[in-house]
Amino acid sequence: MFRPLWLAFRAAVLATAVFWVATIIVDKLHWQAPLDLTKQLIFFIIFFLGILMIEKK
């Protein structure tokens, strides 16, 4: 009954952790995306990779 909720929660926690680690790494490298869209670009990349990892049944 709670399996889909548990899977969604784990995915959200994992994606948040990956987002903040990537953000810290990008900040340490002093890299900036045009128009100050660095965090949005990181989010989009993580979201896109997450979509690609979904198994279709």
Phi and psi in degrees as a GROMACS rama.xvg file:
@    title "Ramachandran Plot"
@    xaxis  label "Phi"
@    yaxis  label "Psi"
@TYPE xy
-95.8024  2.59943  PHE-2
-58.6331  -48.6432  ARG-3
-61.0324  -37.5112  PRO-4
-65.9874  -42.1193  LEU-5
-63.4858  -42.9963  TRP-6
-63.5502  -41.5465  LEU-7
-64.8373  -40.9737  ALA-8
-63.8859  -44.9318  PHE-9
-62.2626  -42.0544  ARG-10
-63.6219  -40.2697  ALA-11
-65.9895  -42.6548  ALA-12
-64.8905  -44.0881  VAL-13
-64.1101  -43.8923  LEU-14
-64.7276  -37.4414  ALA-15
-65.3048  -42.661  THR-16
-63.5085  -44.6072  ALA-17
-63.5557  -40.3999  VAL-18
-59.7523  -47.1894  PHE-19
-71.3429  -35.2603  TRP-20
-65.3843  -44.1969  VAL-21
-63.3532  -39.383  ALA-22
-63.3683  -42.91  THR-23
-63.8611  -43.2163  ILE-24
-62.8497  -44.601  ILE-25
-64.2085  -39.3374  VAL-26
-65.098  -39.6879  ASP-27
-66.122  -31.0232  LYS-28
-82.936  -5.185  LEU-29
57.7802  37.2333  HIS-30
-91.8015  139.506  TRP-31
-131.078  134.686  GLN-32
-81.0808  156.159  ALA-33
-59.7744  148.229  PRO-34
60.2092  24.1548  LEU-35
56.0495  43.3119  ASP-36
-104.642  30.7671  LEU-37
-62.0115  -51.6248  THR-38
-65.6844  -36.9854  LYS-39
-65.5487  -38.2255  GLN-40
-66.6548  -43.3128  LEU-41
-60.8673  -45.5432  ILE-42
-59.1106  -45.7415  PHE-43
-61.1438  -43.057  PHE-44
-63.1361  -46.5232  ILE-45
-64.0193  -42.6711  ILE-46
-62.2861  -45.1569  PHE-47
-63.2468  -43.7887  PHE-48
-64.7292  -36.3244  LEU-49
-63.5885  -39.572  GLY-50
-63.9313  -39.1258  ILE-51
-67.556  -23.7848  LEU-52
-85.2089  -4.26111  MET-53
-70.3628  130.854  ILE-54
-86.7566  130.893  GLU-55
-94.4365  129.964  LYS-56
